[in-house]
Amino acid sequence: MLEQCKTARERWGGVHQLIDRWLDERRELLVSFLELKEACDTELEAVSKPQIDRFSELLMDYISAGHFEIYPQLREEANAFEDHQALEIASKLLERLELSTELVLAFDADYSTPVRCQHFLPRLPAWLDRLAKGLTERFALEDQLIARLHAAHTPQREAQAD
């Protein structure tokens, strides 16, 4: 029994580290977003494709990590704890996350090539406003996922429940 507890702690502790790294990526994404927004506000015509590419790359990496690393791990953890209510909540939250994923993919497509970037540059401030709204909602939904599917199963919570 002690070995199972140790194994679970190691396994879900790894999820905690994965989430911490992902939240660090979120912070880096936000810094890049603010830098790009400031550049747009200062002199839109001076915004370069590499600046947009850096932001877009961080954005796509963050979204991909959520879909292909974080969300599956959170679901696996909820399954391991047989937390069916959490899995139902997760399904609903993940459906809502799809809207911001589609928004991110559309942004990435609009600024994917130098020609497209130049063509859509005048729309960049409006795009950033849309992304700000979409990402704000996304981060709130992801925080709910983490709270419901991971934080609810941490050893501290289990000890408090006893």
N, C-alpha and C positions, 0 to 999 in steps of 0.2 A: 504494500500500500504506500509506503514511504517512497519507494522507487517511482510509482505512478505519479505521485504528487510532484516529485523532482522533475520527471519527464514533462509533465504538463507545464510546470513553471518555466522550464527551459524553452519549451515550444512556444508558449504564449508570450513569454518575455521577449522572444525573437520578433513576434508580431509587434510588440510595443516599440522595439528598436526600429522596425520597418516603418511604423507610423511616425515615429520621431523624425526619421530621415525624410519622410514624405512631407511633413509639416515644415521642415527646414527648406525643402524645395518650394513649398508654397510661399515662404517668406522671400526667397530669392526671386520667384516669379513676380511678387508684388513690388519688389524694388525695381525690377526691370520695367514693369508696367508704369510705375511712377516716373521713371527716367524718360520713357518714351512719351508719356503724356506731357511732361515738362518740355521736352524737345518740340513737341507739336505746338504747345502754347507759346513757346519762344519764337520759333521760326519754322513753320511747317515745311517750307521748300528745302530747308537744310536737313531734314530728316533723311537718313540714308537707308538703303536697303539692308546693309549689315545690322543696323540698329533694330529694324523691324524683324529681321531674321533671328536675331538673338532672342527677342521677346517671344516670337512665334515658336522657336525651338523649345524654350523653357515651358511655354504653355502646352505644347503638344506632349512633351515629356511628362509633365505633371498629370495631364489628363490620362495619358497612357498608363502611368504608374497606378493611378486610381483604378482604372478598369481592369488591368491585367495583373496587378500585384495586390493592392490593398483590399479592394472589395472582395475578391475570392478568398483571401485570408480571413477577413472578418466573417464571411459566411461559413467558412470551415470551422472557425472558432464557435460560432453560434450553433452549428450542427453538433460539434463535439460536446457542447453543454446542453444539447437537446432543448435549445431555447427557440421554440417554434413561434412564439409571439414576436421575438426579435427578427426572425427570418421573414415574417409577414410584413413587418414594418420596413425592413430592408428592401423588399421587393417594391414597395410603394415609393420609397425614397429614390431608389435606383431608376425608376421610371421618370421621376421628376428631374433627375440628373441628366437624362438624355437630351433635354432641351438645351442645356448649356453646352453639352458636348457637340451638338449640331451647330451651335453658334460658333464655337471654337474652330470646328472644321471648315465652316464657311469663311471665317476670317483667314485661316491659313491658306485656303484656296485663292482668295482675292489677292493675297500678297506673296504668292508662291514664286513668281518669276519677276525679273527686272521690268519687263514690259507691263505686266499686271500691276506691279507695285507703283510704277509711275502713273499708270492710268487711274488707280484707286487712291493715290496719295491725298487728293483733296477730301476724300471721305474718311481718312484716318481718324480725325478727332471724333466724328460721330461713331465710328466703329469702337473706339476706345470707351466712349460713354456706354454703348451697348454691352461691351464686354465687362465693364465695371459692374453694371447691374446683374448680368448673368453670373459673373464670378462671385459676387457677394452672396447671391442665393445659393450657388453651388457650394461655397465654403460652409454656409450654415447647414445645408443638407448633409455634407460630409461630416461635419462635427456631430450631428445627430446620429449618423451611422456609427461613428467611433464610440460615442457615449453609450449607445444602445447595444452594439454588437461586441464591443471590446471592454470598455470600462466597467460594464456590468459584471464581467467575469474575472476581474483582476483579483488576486489573492486578498488584497485589503478589503474589498467589498465582501468576499466570502467570509472573512474573519469577523467583519462587522455584523454580518447576518447571523452569526452563531450566538 
